[in-house]
Amino acid sequence: MIVTVYAFLDRYKISGAGSQYRYDGASVQYSGYGAGYFLTAAEITLKASDILNNGGKFFQTCYSEYPKPVKGEKNPMEVNGKAQSDMVPIHIAGTSEIAGPDEPRPRHNVGNWCVQYYIPVRFENDTNRDVVFKGYIQPGEDNKNENFYILSSGSNNTVYQRISSINEEKYKDKRTWHWTNHTIPAHTTSAVQICQFILGTNSSKHVNHIWKVENK
């Protein structure tokens, strides 16, 4: 779908035959389309004993400087088997130019709106008691706005929430979202659980996916 915005001095002269607004080559804002991404993570196994001993465990998505893996480790996020940035390139309307993370200024300014992160997770309960793995979402400290997040784990469990890292009293109850629980019996490893994550609004420096474990 292509949406065009028209500006007329006289509304009776609107013809619907306007032309695209031409990109001036200098602005960091553009009109166009992005193909979007479906980013698949390498499988992650979360051990109950590890989380209990360390007070929690987390990994990050929505990071504009991706990919930068820890030395000696494989980057967990891939697109068609290749690690890359999660910033979505934009095909600028009316031109043959692309705005993207590897493009020169001013065409470097893009975001990760509506990227779909597909994260396979296994829960391993290596303790003698049944436990509950609890999942939380928390935006990074350098995010200065409210963002809308959509998460699903299974075909019938899609949830969404607006959370914030704004450092103001009225936002203190919106900083962390407890979005899911998984109960795992003692000495049991779950089948792969698929966590799908979408950032529904403004691009985000990074988002922490936090997991904690409690004895049931």
trRosetta pair geometry for C-beta under 8 A, 3 or more apart (Angstrom, degrees):
i j d omega theta_ij theta_ji phi_ij phi_ji
2 33 7.9 -78 -96 -51 77 123
2 93 7.7 122 -144 -121 110 125
4 18 6.3 178 146 79 134 111
4 20 6.6 -106 -118 -99 114 63
5 21 7.5 -9 61 -22 92 128
6 14 6.4 117 108 -135 148 99
6 16 7.8 -102 -40 -99 155 36
6 18 4.7 170 -107 -13 106 156
8 11 6.1 129 90 -91 124 39
8 13 5.7 -176 -165 74 133 95
8 14 5.3 -126 -10 -76 160 80
9 13 7.7 12 62 42 71 132
10 13 4.5 63 86 4 104 112
11 14 5.8 -16 -167 -18 52 114
15 18 7.4 138 65 -39 90 69
19 94 8.0 84 161 -109 90 131
20 31 7.5 -159 -167 90 102 134
20 93 5.2 -144 -164 143 138 112
20 94 4.0 -168 100 -63 139 123
21 31 6.3 86 62 17 108 143
21 93 7.6 58 59 90 71 123
21 94 7.4 -154 76 -1 38 152
22 94 5.6 -118 -110 124 60 150
22 95 7.8 100 -155 -54 72 100
23 27 7.1 -127 -158 45 77 108
23 30 5.8 12 -113 -129 123 96
23 31 7.5 -151 -71 38 95 78
23 92 5.0 1 -42 168 158 132
23 93 7.3 140 -37 64 106 66
23 94 6.5 167 -2 72 88 108
23 95 5.4 -57 36 -20 125 138
23 97 7.0 -116 81 54 152 130
24 27 5.7 79 51 -10 103 101
25 106 7.9 117 157 41 42 109
26 106 6.1 70 -177 12 32 144
27 30 6.8 152 96 -66 106 68
27 106 6.3 -177 98 116 20 149
28 105 7.9 -30 -93 -156 102 80
28 106 4.6 -111 -78 180 73 110
28 108 7.8 -34 -133 56 101 70
28 109 4.0 63 -175 7 101 155
29 109 7.4 -52 -69 97 45 138
30 90 5.9 146 87 110 126 141
30 92 4.8 -70 -176 -117 135 100
30 93 7.6 164 166 18 88 80
30 99 5.4 172 26 -24 152 147
30 107 7.6 36 -40 -124 146 78
31 92 7.1 83 71 -156 51 65
31 93 4.5 -34 106 19 94 128
32 90 4.5 113 80 166 124 97
32 91 4.9 -165 177 86 122 50
32 92 4.4 -94 -62 -112 141 26
32 93 4.5 -156 -88 -29 65 71
32 99 7.3 151 42 19 146 109
33 90 6.9 153 75 -153 19 72
33 91 5.5 -14 60 51 75 100
33 93 7.5 85 -12 -69 77 86
34 88 4.1 71 178 144 143 117
34 89 6.2 157 -128 84 94 43
34 90 4.9 -54 -68 -94 94 65
34 91 7.3 165 -84 8 42 74
34 110 7.7 127 -94 -157 139 121
35 88 7.3 -160 54 -164 58 104
35 89 7.6 12 21 66 93 87
36 88 6.0 -12 -104 -128 32 138
36 114 6.2 -56 -122 110 111 104
36 115 6.9 174 -162 -101 72 50
36 116 7.4 38 169 1 112 95
37 79 5.7 -65 -152 -109 110 126
37 86 6.3 -148 71 -147 156 69
37 88 5.9 -143 -13 -93 101 93
37 112 7.9 -48 37 -147 126 84
37 115 4.7 -2 61 -134 104 93
37 116 7.0 -164 97 37 60 68
38 79 7.5 120 69 -129 53 81
38 116 5.0 -14 -115 72 66 110
38 118 6.2 24 176 -15 84 124
39 77 5.0 2 174 -166 123 103
39 78 6.8 147 -161 67 73 35
39 79 5.7 -50 -105 -75 72 81
39 86 5.9 -34 -55 -109 156 105
39 115 6.2 20 -3 171 116 111
39 116 7.0 169 24 86 71 52
39 117 5.1 -23 70 -111 107 61
39 118 6.5 174 85 21 48 78
40 77 7.6 141 75 -152 32 54
40 78 5.5 -34 69 66 80 91
40 79 7.7 135 21 -95 77 34
40 118 4.8 -26 -103 73 65 111
40 120 7.9 21 -168 -10 87 100
41 44 6.6 -13 131 -25 129 106
41 76 4.7 9 -153 156 92 98
41 77 5.6 -34 -96 -91 73 58
41 78 7.4 144 -104 16 23 80
41 117 7.0 38 -33 -178 107 91
41 118 6.8 -163 9 89 77 55
41 119 4.4 23 25 -116 136 70
41 120 6.6 -159 76 26 91 69
42 74 6.4 80 -37 102 158 121
42 76 4.8 -109 30 -140 95 68
42 78 7.3 81 -46 -10 76 115
43 120 4.5 -45 -109 95 76 116
43 121 7.5 168 -163 -87 66 24
43 122 6.8 33 174 -10 108 102
43 192 6.7 -74 -130 -120 117 117
44 59 6.9 -111 -116 -9 155 155
44 76 7.2 23 -66 -144 106 137
44 119 6.8 -8 13 178 123 96
44 120 7.0 153 22 91 71 60
44 121 5.0 -22 72 -110 97 73
44 122 7.3 -171 94 26 49 69
45 121 7.6 147 -94 -164 28 57
45 122 4.6 -17 -111 65 76 107
45 124 5.7 28 -179 -13 103 121
45 189 7.8 -18 -145 -148 112 120
46 50 7.5 -137 -171 66 56 119
46 51 6.4 31 178 -45 98 127
46 57 6.3 175 -136 73 102 144
46 121 6.3 9 -5 -171 110 105
46 122 7.1 -180 25 86 67 53
46 123 5.6 -20 67 -111 101 60
46 124 6.8 176 84 24 45 78
46 133 6.5 101 103 -134 137 139
46 211 5.5 -45 -145 113 153 163
47 50 4.0 79 74 7 105 111
47 51 6.7 177 87 -8 55 84
47 124 4.8 -28 -105 75 64 111
47 126 5.7 -10 -160 10 100 121
48 51 6.0 -63 -150 40 30 106
48 52 6.0 27 157 -18 68 111
48 123 7.6 58 -55 178 88 84
48 124 6.6 -129 -6 98 81 59
48 125 4.6 42 -20 -124 142 56
48 126 5.9 -176 45 33 96 66
48 127 5.1 -91 104 -7 133 110
48 131 5.0 120 -134 51 138 163
48 133 7.4 -108 -94 -75 85 94
48 184 7.2 -148 -59 73 126 129
48 213 4.9 140 -144 -144 76 159
49 52 5.8 -55 -141 39 30 110
49 53 6.1 24 161 -15 65 112
49 126 5.1 -57 -10 75 116 106
49 127 5.9 153 -67 -63 85 91
50 53 6.1 -63 -147 40 24 106
50 54 6.2 -8 164 6 62 118
50 57 6.7 38 120 -63 103 139
51 54 6.3 -76 -140 51 25 93
51 55 7.9 -107 175 66 57 13
51 56 6.2 17 -161 -122 87 20
51 57 4.9 -87 -104 -8 88 111
51 133 7.7 94 44 -121 170 87
51 211 6.1 -77 -118 112 141 97
51 212 6.5 164 169 -140 121 32
51 213 4.4 110 97 -5 127 117
52 127 7.3 57 -3 -65 153 142
52 213 5.2 -69 -61 75 82 124
54 57 6.4 68 83 -69 127 82
55 212 7.9 -28 167 -121 45 97
56 210 5.8 -5 -179 -170 124 98
56 211 6.7 155 -160 79 71 47
56 212 4.8 -34 -103 -88 90 83
57 210 7.5 149 79 -154 38 54
57 211 5.1 -20 64 60 88 98
58 208 4.8 2 -180 -171 142 98
58 209 5.9 156 -155 76 78 50
58 210 4.4 -28 -91 -97 111 62
58 211 6.9 168 -83 14 54 70
59 76 7.0 -8 -175 38 142 165
59 208 7.8 150 77 -150 24 57
59 209 5.5 -15 61 55 72 105
60 63 5.6 59 134 -49 119 125
60 140 7.7 35 -132 -67 121 115
60 206 4.7 -9 -168 -175 126 119
60 207 6.5 141 -155 68 70 46
60 208 5.9 -37 -96 -96 78 53
60 209 7.2 -179 -91 11 25 82
61 77 7.2 119 -122 -77 85 136
61 86 7.3 60 -176 -32 81 171
61 117 5.0 3 -151 -107 153 165
61 119 7.7 -102 -63 -61 136 133
61 197 6.2 119 62 93 162 145
61 206 7.3 147 78 -158 28 70
61 207 5.4 -23 66 59 77 101
61 209 6.7 46 1 -25 101 115
62 86 6.6 -103 -110 90 36 146
62 112 5.6 -177 -134 83 76 148
62 115 7.6 162 -95 58 76 128
62 117 7.8 -87 -45 -43 76 141
62 199 5.5 94 -98 -52 133 144
62 203 7.4 175 -167 -170 103 65
62 204 4.4 17 153 75 137 106
62 205 7.4 67 126 84 94 23
62 206 5.7 151 87 -133 80 34
62 207 4.5 54 37 2 126 103
63 66 4.6 107 81 -41 94 99
63 68 8.0 -100 126 30 132 100
63 86 7.1 86 49 28 54 120
63 205 6.9 18 -126 158 57 50
63 206 4.3 20 -91 -97 87 98
64 85 7.3 18 -169 -156 44 109
64 86 7.8 -99 -100 60 37 85
64 87 6.2 54 -139 -60 75 114
64 101 7.6 180 -174 -115 78 123
64 112 7.3 -142 -89 -22 72 118
64 203 7.1 70 -78 157 111 123
64 205 6.2 -59 2 -132 108 51
64 206 7.9 -109 3 -57 70 73
65 68 5.6 -4 129 -12 99 129
65 85 7.8 -77 -172 -115 12 99
66 75 7.3 121 -164 -162 89 129
66 77 6.2 -3 -173 57 141 138
66 83 7.9 -123 167 178 91 90
66 84 7.6 65 124 125 94 31
66 85 5.3 134 83 -123 81 50
66 86 5.5 34 60 -2 140 91
67 75 4.0 12 -165 -136 129 159
67 77 6.6 -159 -95 63 106 96
67 83 4.2 6 -35 161 172 111
67 84 6.3 -61 -13 -83 111 7
67 85 6.8 -125 -17 -67 65 47
68 75 7.6 101 45 -102 16 116
69 73 4.9 -143 169 87 113 84
69 74 6.2 -104 -132 152 163 13
69 75 4.0 -121 -56 -72 114 70
69 76 7.7 137 -105 -11 105 64
69 83 7.4 -45 -34 -156 116 161
70 73 4.4 34 67 28 90 126
74 83 7.6 -162 180 -58 76 137
75 78 7.4 131 100 -66 96 73
75 83 3.9 86 70 -133 135 143
77 83 6.5 95 83 -134 64 77
77 84 8.0 -99 114 52 96 49
77 86 6.6 -39 151 -61 153 111
77 117 7.3 -54 -121 -133 115 99
78 81 5.6 -2 170 -133 133 12
78 82 6.0 127 -159 55 88 23
78 83 5.5 -58 -99 -76 70 53
78 84 7.7 72 -146 14 41 77
79 82 5.9 -38 67 66 70 80
79 83 8.0 105 17 -127 73 13
79 84 5.3 -52 25 42 117 116
85 101 4.5 -40 90 39 170 166
85 102 7.8 -180 11 -37 140 89
86 112 4.7 35 125 -120 96 132
86 115 5.2 68 -179 -158 104 172
86 117 7.7 -7 -130 -79 143 101
87 100 6.8 136 113 -161 108 64
87 101 4.3 117 62 -52 138 116
87 110 4.7 108 173 94 109 107
87 111 6.5 -117 -137 -178 82 6
87 112 5.6 -83 -97 -65 45 83
87 203 7.6 29 -114 -138 83 143
88 110 6.1 -142 68 165 54 123
88 111 7.0 -12 34 84 92 50
88 112 6.3 127 -12 -118 89 43
88 113 7.0 -81 25 48 133 69
88 114 7.9 -6 -26 67 157 82
88 115 6.3 -164 -50 -71 110 97
89 98 5.2 6 179 179 120 113
89 99 6.5 163 -159 84 65 50
89 100 3.4 -14 -107 -90 96 115
89 101 7.6 -96 -74 5 80 71
89 103 7.7 112 -127 -24 101 121
89 110 6.4 -55 -105 -113 32 169
90 98 6.8 154 76 -161 45 63
90 99 4.4 -3 54 55 100 103
90 100 7.1 -176 21 -63 60 70
90 110 5.9 -174 -10 -112 102 115
91 98 5.8 -33 -100 -105 54 80
92 95 4.7 -4 94 52 107 116
92 97 4.9 -6 35 79 127 91
92 98 6.8 -164 -5 -99 88 23
92 99 6.0 91 -57 -18 103 98
92 107 7.7 -80 -43 -127 134 114
97 107 6.5 -111 162 -111 118 152
98 103 6.2 -160 99 -75 79 139
98 107 7.1 101 102 169 45 133
99 103 5.8 -126 -144 50 36 156
99 107 4.2 -133 -112 -167 71 82
99 108 7.3 -104 -165 -25 81 9
99 109 6.7 -39 -175 60 125 61
99 110 5.5 151 129 -64 99 107
100 103 4.7 104 52 -14 72 109
100 107 7.1 8 22 143 53 95
100 108 7.5 -37 87 -127 32 41
100 110 5.8 -6 -118 -7 35 152
101 108 6.7 52 -137 -159 31 75
101 110 6.3 -94 -53 49 68 117
103 107 4.0 -64 129 105 134 105
103 108 5.6 -160 76 -80 78 56
104 107 6.3 49 70 44 55 96
104 108 6.9 -76 146 -49 15 99
105 108 5.2 -36 -84 1 61 118
106 109 6.6 -17 172 -2 74 113
110 203 7.9 120 133 -70 48 157
111 202 7.1 -99 -151 -172 152 51
111 203 3.0 -137 -150 -51 105 130
112 115 4.6 -39 -179 -5 89 131
112 199 6.1 58 108 51 95 140
112 203 5.0 105 29 -130 71 96
112 204 7.1 -74 58 34 114 72
113 199 6.5 -109 -125 100 37 98
113 200 7.8 26 -158 179 78 18
113 201 7.2 -52 -124 162 98 13
113 202 7.4 -49 -86 -134 100 14
113 203 6.1 -78 -47 -67 73 77
114 198 6.0 6 -140 -168 48 108
114 199 7.0 -103 -49 74 25 67
114 200 6.8 52 -82 -119 71 42
115 198 7.1 178 79 -134 44 65
115 199 6.5 21 44 31 85 100
116 196 6.3 -10 -173 -168 94 102
116 197 7.6 145 -161 72 47 45
116 198 5.4 -19 -104 -88 66 96
117 195 8.0 -14 111 112 95 85
117 196 6.9 155 82 -157 57 48
117 197 4.2 -19 62 62 111 97
117 198 7.3 -175 19 -72 77 43
118 194 6.7 -21 -167 -165 82 104
118 196 5.6 -7 -106 -106 64 82
119 194 7.3 135 72 -162 48 53
119 195 4.4 -28 70 68 104 98
119 196 7.3 176 22 -82 75 32
119 197 6.6 20 1 0 119 112
119 209 7.7 -117 123 -91 175 178
120 192 4.8 -18 -165 -167 106 118
120 193 7.4 138 -158 69 53 41
120 194 5.8 -29 -99 -101 64 68
120 195 7.8 -177 -82 23 15 75
121 192 7.1 125 61 -160 33 64
121 193 5.0 -37 72 68 87 93
121 194 7.7 155 22 -97 76 19
121 195 5.6 30 0 -7 123 114
122 189 5.9 16 171 -180 116 100
122 190 5.7 -180 -157 68 66 82
122 191 7.5 -109 -117 142 89 16
122 192 5.8 -54 -72 -99 84 55
122 193 7.0 143 -94 14 34 83
123 133 4.9 -119 -129 -17 134 155
123 182 5.4 -177 -30 110 164 138
123 184 4.9 -152 120 -56 120 147
123 189 7.1 172 88 -153 47 55
123 190 4.4 38 48 11 89 124
123 193 6.8 21 -12 4 100 132
124 184 7.7 -179 -163 158 6 159
124 188 8.0 -163 -147 102 46 40
124 189 4.4 -9 -108 -108 77 94
124 190 7.7 -121 -67 15 42 73
125 130 7.3 -1 -171 -137 160 39
125 131 5.2 173 -124 32 116 110
125 184 4.1 176 -31 114 126 115
125 185 6.5 178 66 88 151 32
125 186 5.9 -117 131 -122 122 27
125 187 6.7 -60 101 -15 89 16
125 188 5.3 16 49 54 110 71
125 189 7.3 -165 25 -78 64 45
126 187 6.9 54 -130 -105 39 51
127 131 6.2 74 48 -35 129 128
127 186 6.1 -90 93 -129 63 85
127 187 7.8 -125 67 -50 30 59
127 215 7.9 -99 115 -100 151 91
128 186 5.4 17 -174 -148 25 137
128 187 7.5 22 -105 -36 42 97
129 186 5.5 98 21 -80 2 114
129 215 5.1 10 113 -143 141 104
129 216 6.9 -175 151 40 96 76
130 183 6.5 17 172 -176 110 95
130 184 7.0 178 -155 89 69 42
130 185 5.1 -39 -105 -123 93 47
130 186 5.7 -78 -60 -33 51 77
130 215 7.4 95 80 -166 55 62
130 216 4.1 -46 105 44 99 128
131 183 7.5 178 95 -147 36 56
131 184 5.9 -13 64 59 80 88
131 186 7.8 97 -10 -81 83 60
131 213 5.1 7 172 -172 132 103
131 214 6.6 157 -160 79 80 36
131 215 5.7 -56 -105 -107 77 40
131 216 5.8 -164 -107 -18 18 91
132 181 5.3 -17 -173 -165 111 106
132 182 7.0 148 -160 73 59 40
132 183 5.1 -28 -100 -94 77 70
132 184 7.8 154 -99 16 27 70
132 213 7.0 155 77 -153 48 54
132 214 5.1 -13 55 60 99 89
132 215 8.0 32 14 116 81 6
132 216 5.4 111 -31 -77 92 93
133 181 7.1 146 78 -160 53 50
133 182 4.4 -12 57 59 104 97
133 183 7.9 -162 20 -74 71 22
133 184 6.4 37 -12 -4 106 115
133 211 5.9 -13 -171 -166 97 108
133 212 7.7 152 -157 79 49 38
133 213 5.7 -24 -99 -98 59 78
134 178 6.4 -24 177 -150 109 103
134 180 7.5 167 -155 91 46 53
134 181 5.5 -15 -104 -105 70 76
134 211 6.9 147 74 -156 49 55
134 212 4.8 -21 60 65 104 87
134 213 7.3 -180 14 -84 82 26
134 214 6.6 33 -16 2 122 104
135 178 7.4 125 84 -159 50 54
135 179 5.5 -54 101 63 100 86
135 180 4.3 9 44 57 121 93
135 181 7.4 -149 16 -70 80 32
135 182 7.6 54 -22 -5 106 98
135 195 7.6 -175 -139 -114 158 137
135 209 7.1 -23 -160 -173 97 87
135 210 7.4 137 -161 80 47 55
135 211 5.8 -20 -100 -100 64 75
136 176 5.5 -4 -175 -177 122 102
136 177 6.4 150 -159 78 66 48
136 178 5.3 -32 -99 -97 86 56
136 179 6.9 140 -115 9 30 82
136 209 7.7 148 79 -165 53 41
136 210 4.1 -24 67 68 104 104
136 211 7.5 -174 22 -75 78 30
136 212 7.1 30 -5 1 117 103
137 149 5.8 -160 145 116 162 168
137 151 7.1 -158 -48 -44 140 142
137 161 7.6 153 59 65 131 122
137 163 6.5 161 103 25 104 157
137 176 7.3 159 77 -158 46 54
137 177 4.6 -11 55 59 95 105
137 179 5.8 34 -5 -15 106 130
137 207 6.4 -11 -164 177 94 112
137 208 7.3 146 -159 81 43 60
137 209 6.4 -18 -103 -106 68 59
137 210 7.4 -173 -78 21 18 85
138 163 7.4 -106 -118 145 41 146
138 165 7.9 92 174 -84 73 100
138 175 6.5 29 -138 151 94 75
138 176 4.7 -17 -89 -107 104 79
138 177 7.4 -179 -69 21 55 70
138 207 7.4 153 79 -166 38 66
138 208 4.6 -19 67 63 90 109
138 210 5.9 24 9 -10 113 125
139 143 4.2 -62 158 41 125 151
139 147 6.3 123 -82 30 139 122
139 163 6.3 173 -13 108 105 104
139 164 7.1 -54 29 -176 137 14
139 165 4.3 -113 89 -36 114 116
139 175 7.7 -106 39 -158 87 65
139 204 6.2 -109 -136 -157 107 128
139 206 7.8 136 -164 90 59 50
139 207 5.6 -44 -108 -112 56 74
139 208 7.4 159 -121 18 5 82
140 143 5.4 112 64 -15 73 98
140 165 6.7 -23 82 -81 37 165
140 204 7.4 137 23 166 100 97
140 205 5.2 -91 61 85 137 106
140 206 4.3 65 -37 67 139 86
140 207 6.7 -103 -22 -80 84 28
140 208 6.5 121 -74 -26 67 94
141 165 6.3 -174 -128 -172 27 134
142 165 7.8 17 56 119 19 152
142 205 5.0 -23 86 50 107 168
142 206 7.9 56 49 27 102 88
143 147 7.0 -58 -178 -14 142 123
143 164 8.0 -154 114 -166 112 46
143 165 4.2 99 74 36 95 136
143 204 5.6 -6 -105 -148 128 88
143 205 5.6 -150 -69 24 78 102
143 206 7.9 -133 -45 49 107 50
144 165 7.0 -66 -80 86 24 98
144 166 6.6 69 -171 -97 48 71
145 164 7.1 -95 140 -135 31 87
145 165 7.8 22 46 48 30 82
145 166 6.7 36 -115 -63 19 102
145 202 5.8 17 87 54 144 153
146 162 5.6 29 171 175 114 104
146 163 7.1 180 -151 96 76 22
146 164 4.2 -38 -99 -90 77 101
146 166 6.6 -36 -54 -16 76 119
146 171 7.6 -139 -81 -127 101 128
146 174 7.4 -18 -120 139 106 141
146 201 7.7 15 110 76 70 154
147 162 7.1 -177 94 -148 29 67
147 163 6.8 -21 63 64 74 67
147 164 7.4 148 16 -92 62 51
147 199 6.4 -29 174 -157 129 94
147 200 7.4 141 172 55 78 72
147 201 5.1 -164 -145 61 66 107
147 202 5.8 -109 -102 54 94 84
147 204 5.6 -5 -78 -76 166 123
148 160 6.8 17 178 180 90 107
148 161 7.6 -176 -150 96 58 31
148 162 5.0 -31 -98 -96 72 80
148 199 7.7 110 77 -174 60 51
148 200 3.8 -61 99 72 104 117
148 201 4.4 91 23 -16 96 111
149 160 6.6 179 93 -149 50 65
149 161 5.9 -13 59 62 93 74
149 162 7.6 153 15 -98 72 30
149 163 6.5 -15 9 20 120 104
149 177 7.1 -176 60 42 134 159
149 197 7.2 -24 -168 -162 101 87
149 198 7.3 150 -161 80 53 54
149 199 6.4 -30 -107 -111 71 52
149 200 6.5 -162 -86 7 17 98
149 207 7.5 134 -103 -142 133 151
150 158 6.9 1 -176 -174 95 97
150 159 7.6 169 -153 90 53 40
150 160 4.5 -18 -104 -100 70 101
150 197 7.4 147 84 -158 59 40
150 198 4.3 -10 61 60 107 103
150 200 5.4 88 -16 -50 104 116
151 158 7.3 173 93 -150 41 55
151 159 5.6 -15 66 63 87 84
151 160 7.3 162 20 -86 64 49
151 179 5.4 50 61 162 148 152
151 180 7.3 -117 124 -30 134 119
151 195 6.8 -21 -162 -168 102 86
151 196 6.9 153 -155 82 50 56
151 197 5.4 -4 -105 -104 82 69
151 198 7.7 -166 -71 24 41 68
152 155 7.9 35 172 -109 128 18
152 157 5.9 134 -157 92 69 66
152 158 4.1 -22 -94 -99 107 75
152 159 7.3 153 -87 17 53 62
152 195 7.6 158 81 -154 46 42
152 196 4.7 -6 56 56 94 104
153 157 5.2 -37 63 92 69 127
153 180 5.7 61 13 -125 143 160
153 182 8.0 -98 147 -68 155 113
153 193 5.8 12 -165 172 110 104
153 194 6.6 166 -141 81 58 54
153 195 5.3 -15 -91 -98 95 64
153 196 7.5 -179 -74 18 44 71
154 157 4.6 50 64 24 101 110
154 193 7.6 -46 -47 -152 90 83
154 194 7.3 135 -59 56 44 89
157 180 7.4 78 158 -113 131 116
159 179 5.6 172 86 -160 138 97
159 180 7.5 180 25 -64 141 88
160 200 7.2 36 -149 -23 121 150
161 177 4.7 149 92 -131 153 146
161 179 6.9 -136 5 -94 134 105
162 174 7.1 -19 110 -162 75 124
163 174 5.3 179 -139 165 57 79
163 175 6.5 93 -176 -145 101 14
163 176 7.1 83 -152 -78 138 6
163 177 4.9 -108 -64 -35 140 114
164 171 4.6 -79 90 -162 136 128
164 174 4.6 37 27 110 99 118
164 175 6.3 -63 77 -89 65 57
165 175 6.3 82 -103 -133 51 89
166 171 4.6 98 71 13 98 171
167 171 7.7 -86 -80 64 6 124
168 171 5.1 74 65 13 83 106
168 172 7.9 -119 98 -40 45 75
169 172 5.8 -25 -161 -22 41 116
171 174 4.9 -72 -165 47 69 113
171 175 6.6 91 141 -57 88 85
172 175 6.5 -32 -160 -13 34 116
176 210 7.7 -32 -146 38 113 141
182 190 6.8 -33 168 -61 133 162
182 193 6.6 -62 -104 -79 152 169
183 216 6.1 64 -139 -86 105 146
184 188 5.5 -160 176 83 88 105
184 189 7.8 13 -164 -119 133 22
184 190 5.7 -92 -108 -47 116 104
185 188 4.4 60 70 3 84 143
190 193 6.0 7 124 -32 137 107
195 209 7.7 104 136 -151 155 146
197 207 7.8 -172 167 94 139 145
197 209 7.5 -91 -78 -84 157 126
199 203 7.2 75 126 -122 146 40
199 204 5.8 -141 -138 6 146 120
199 207 7.2 -168 -84 -30 114 146
204 207 5.7 41 120 -48 144 97
